[in-house]
Amino acid sequence: MKIAALLRPELKGEEMILDIGHVALQVADVDAAAHFAVEVLGMHETERTEHSSYLTMTSSYPSMGRVCPHHVIEYRQGPETALDHVGLIAEDEASLDEAARRAVAHGATLLGDGPAPGIKRAVRIAAPSGHVFWLYVAMDKVDVDDAEHGVRPQRLGHVNLWAQDVPALVQFWVDAFGFKISDWIRDPESGEWAGFARCHLEHHTLAAAQAPVDGIYHYALELSSVSEIARLGDLLGRRREGFLWGPVRHGAGDNVAAYLVGPGGVTVEVYADMQKISDPTWEPRVWTDAELPTGANTWGPQGGASRMAFKSGLAKLPASR
């Protein structure tokens, strides 16, 4: 697919997805993954089953009090680290059914339709790339106390996926779910693409970076301020771990961000101050070495997905489901 055809997508005003809901990862050691999430990230384990740990935030926006979704991260027992699925919240039942119908019309495979932990009804689809998405309207709420440890994320902000064909995956989100494209980055050294798409005002809800495999690059947790990123850096420093990359300010998204190696080797981004796009005439930018050279970092070295992958590894899609 030629990327030039995607640079000025028609703004259809047909958003069916409200937000990202959760991400589910397969890991070899569920106990270690849950412990890291609680002690370092300041999350709360709401449910533990024989094979899974379900975790939510331990603080939310003031207007919501301490009521949080049943989970925003699920760690599932598996032979190796892999992306199981990404959960997306539909506006209503009609939007859910329409998004599933459009997904299948654009090459997705319907995997199932029924209840799941914390969810009354989830429609499971596999995109043409193999990435699995769960579509649902609402998740059960839980009351949680403030965390005793970690940085207490505000929300799961976005997920960035590894993709062999970035333009095709981004176009699938546009066609199936009504997303809008915000920006592109072209790595000046490798020529690889990254694409960013949104379903609300925040710059990106889903993103994709080019890789030799399909899987997950990172999931991103929004913190309340840049100061909280610094506090996490201090915590990691005391643990003799530190950040993988950052803090940086992204050109694409304008957010201040830092990256660390999470459970099982999956990269975790923490960020604050993400760009909001309210202009209906917004045209996606292409951050390249020639015109906009600072798409990954306006403060200095670009880092880049490929470079970080050598340190954190490539979390693929599971070999079987």
Protein Blocks (a to p, Z undefined) as FASTA:
>chain_A
ZZklmmmccdehpafbfbdfbdcdddfblmlmmmmmmmmnopacfbdcfkbccdddfbdc
fklojadcfbfbdcdddfbdcdfbdcdddfblmlmmmmmmmmmmnopacfbdcddehiab
dcddddfkopacdddfbdcdddddddfehjhpabdfbdcdddfblmlmmmmmmmmnopac
fbdcddfklopacddddfbfbfblbdcdddfbdcdfbdcdddfbfklmmmmmmmmmmnon
opabdcdddfbhopacdddddehhiacdddehiacdfbfkbccddddfklmmmlmomnbc
nkiaklmmmmnopadddfbZZ
